């Protein structure tokens, strides 16, 4: 539980303005755009974003569109394992090669999900 309010900042992007919290997570997932992903990737030191980055971000976005919540890491790992015919450990290697600070810190952020308050990355 947080004991203080979030510090919010408006970020002007080519496609419009989005609001982020003090950690760079978007506050409205419906305001996400590829411009936001590029902006966040630059701040996180990820990139340039390649096709596999975009594929993982789209998976998280599609999951959100279908379920109304961000995908848990295990869902992305299952997708990557199937796509690359590997096991969970191989899928984790793929994920961390592209998002070295981890699923919640980078993948979820770049995909335009709100900052998780308490999250099992399962």
C-alpha positions as CSV (number, residue, x, y, z in Angstrom):
1,X,0.0,0.0,0.0
2,X,1.3,3.4,-0.9
3,X,1.3,6.1,1.7
4,X,1.6,9.1,-0.6
5,X,-0.1,10.1,-3.9
6,X,1.6,9.5,-7.2
7,X,3.5,12.4,-8.9
8,X,2.0,12.7,-12.4
9,X,3.7,14.3,-15.4
10,X,2.2,15.0,-18.9
11,X,4.5,13.9,-21.7
12,X,4.0,15.5,-25.2
13,X,4.4,12.9,-27.9
14,X,4.0,13.3,-31.7
15,X,0.5,11.7,-31.5
16,X,-0.7,13.6,-28.4
17,X,-0.1,14.0,-24.7
18,X,-0.1,11.1,-22.2
19,X,0.2,11.2,-18.4
20,X,2.8,9.1,-16.6
21,X,3.5,8.4,-13.0
22,X,6.8,9.3,-11.4
23,X,8.2,5.9,-12.6
24,X,7.2,6.4,-16.2
25,X,4.2,4.1,-16.3
26,X,1.3,5.4,-18.3
27,X,-1.8,6.2,-16.2
28,X,-4.4,5.4,-18.9
29,X,-3.6,2.2,-20.9
30,X,-6.1,3.3,-23.5
31,X,-3.9,6.4,-24.3
32,X,-1.0,4.1,-25.3
33,X,0.7,4.5,-28.7
34,X,3.8,3.3,-30.4
35,X,5.2,6.8,-29.8
36,X,4.8,6.1,-26.1
37,X,6.6,2.8,-26.4
38,X,9.5,4.4,-28.2
39,X,9.6,7.2,-25.6
40,X,9.6,4.7,-22.7
41,X,12.2,2.5,-24.4
42,X,14.6,5.4,-24.7
43,X,14.1,6.3,-21.0
44,X,14.6,2.6,-20.1
45,X,17.7,2.1,-22.3
46,X,15.9,-0.5,-24.4
47,X,16.2,-0.5,-28.1
48,X,16.0,0.3,-30.7
49,X,12.8,-1.7,-30.7
50,X,13.0,-4.6,-33.1
51,X,10.3,-6.9,-34.4
52,X,10.5,-9.2,-31.4
53,X,10.1,-6.2,-29.0
54,X,7.0,-5.1,-30.9
55,X,5.7,-8.7,-30.9
56,X,5.9,-9.0,-27.1
57,X,4.4,-5.5,-26.6
58,X,1.5,-6.4,-28.9
59,X,1.0,-9.6,-27.0
60,X,0.6,-7.7,-23.8
61,X,-1.6,-5.1,-25.5
62,X,-3.8,-7.8,-27.1
63,X,-4.1,-9.5,-23.7
64,X,-5.2,-6.3,-22.1
65,X,-7.8,-5.6,-24.9
66,X,-9.2,-9.2,-24.4
67,X,-9.1,-9.5,-20.6
68,X,-9.1,-5.9,-19.3
69,X,-5.8,-6.5,-17.3
70,X,-2.2,-6.8,-18.1
71,X,-0.9,-10.3,-18.9
72,X,1.0,-12.0,-16.1
73,X,4.6,-12.9,-17.1
74,X,3.7,-16.6,-17.3
75,X,1.3,-15.9,-20.2
76,X,4.0,-14.1,-22.2
77,X,6.5,-16.9,-21.5
78,X,4.1,-19.5,-22.6
79,X,3.5,-17.6,-25.9
80,X,7.3,-17.2,-26.4
81,X,8.0,-20.9,-25.6
82,X,5.4,-21.9,-28.2
83,X,6.6,-19.4,-30.8
84,X,10.2,-20.4,-30.5
85,X,9.7,-24.1,-29.7
86,X,11.6,-23.8,-26.4
87,X,10.9,-24.4,-22.7
88,X,10.1,-21.8,-19.9
89,X,13.8,-21.2,-19.4
90,X,14.5,-20.5,-23.0
91,X,11.5,-18.2,-23.1
92,X,12.9,-16.3,-20.1
93,X,16.2,-15.9,-21.9
94,X,14.4,-14.4,-24.9
95,X,12.4,-12.1,-22.7
96,X,15.4,-10.8,-20.7
97,X,17.6,-10.5,-23.8
98,X,15.1,-7.9,-25.0
99,X,13.9,-6.4,-21.7
100,X,16.9,-6.9,-19.4
101,X,15.4,-5.1,-16.4
102,X,12.5,-7.6,-16.5
103,X,8.9,-8.0,-17.4
104,X,7.2,-5.6,-15.0
105,X,9.9,-2.9,-15.1
106,X,10.2,-2.7,-18.9
107,X,7.8,-4.9,-20.9
108,X,4.7,-3.9,-19.0
109,X,5.8,-0.2,-18.9
110,X,6.5,0.0,-22.7
111,X,3.2,-1.8,-23.4
112,X,1.4,1.0,-21.7
113,X,0.1,-0.8,-18.6
114,X,-0.4,1.0,-15.3
115,X,2.3,0.4,-12.7
116,X,1.5,-2.8,-10.8
117,X,0.9,-2.1,-7.1
118,X,1.6,-5.7,-6.0
119,X,2.4,-8.2,-8.6
120,X,3.6,-11.8,-8.9
121,X,5.6,-12.1,-12.0
122,X,5.0,-15.9,-11.9
